[in-house]
């Protein structure tokens, strides 16, 4: 009995982790960012600009977009690891939960995009 990997499953996981990460970044900007709407949206656009560049390709299942998604996730992974290991105070407990959710989305997204890029037709 062999286990055959399924491309639709990995594509679904990649897309879900992609939008989860975008939502987590938006939530972080709303919760921990500036109070006015315009600076908050500008901050979110700056933080998520790397992900927004490949939104069309990820949704369509393009092989190059999966590869770029993995490279972009490495940058976010580095940032999140630095934050998680920096410690923090009691006041930053909600920020810690926010970063843990982001880290899970990054790791799942990286593995799923790596597998989807390998199984994608072209």
JOPE-V333467 format. One record per residue. RES is the residue in one small letter. PHI is phi in whole degrees, -180 to 180 (none if undefined). Layout:
[[RES,PHI] [RES,PHI]]
This chain:
[[x,none] [x,-115] [x,-98] [x,-99] [x,-66] [x,-113] [x,-62] [x,-59] [x,-65] [x,-70] [x,-64] [x,-61] [x,-63] [x,-63] [x,-67] [x,-63] [x,-67] [x,-61] [x,-73] [x,-64] [x,-66] [x,-62] [x,-66] [x,-64] [x,-67] [x,-64] [x,-61] [x,-63] [x,-68] [x,-70] [x,-79] [x,-109] [x,-93] [x,-65] [x,-83] [x,-80] [x,-70] [x,-62] [x,-65] [x,-65] [x,-70] [x,-65] [x,-62] [x,-63] [x,-65] [x,-68] [x,-68] [x,-99] [x,-62] [x,-62] [x,-74] [x,-68] [x,-67] [x,-113] [x,-61] [x,-67] [x,-68] [x,-65] [x,-66] [x,-85] [x,81] [x,-77] [x,-63] [x,-65] [x,-67] [x,-63] [x,-65] [x,-65] [x,-60] [x,-63] [x,-64] [x,-65] [x,-65] [x,-63] [x,-65] [x,-67] [x,-62] [x,-60] [x,-62] [x,-69] [x,-64] [x,-60] [x,-66] [x,-65] [x,-88] [x,-79] [x,88] [x,125] [x,-106] [x,-64] [x,-71] [x,-97] [x,-65] [x,-71] [x,-68] [x,-66] [x,-62] [x,-59] [x,-72] [x,-67] [x,-62] [x,-63] [x,-65] [x,-63] [x,-64] [x,-68] [x,-67] [x,-63] [x,-64] [x,-65] [x,-65] [x,-66] [x,-69] [x,-64] [x,-69] [x,-67] [x,-68] [x,-73] [x,-92] [x,-67] [x,-70] [x,-173]]
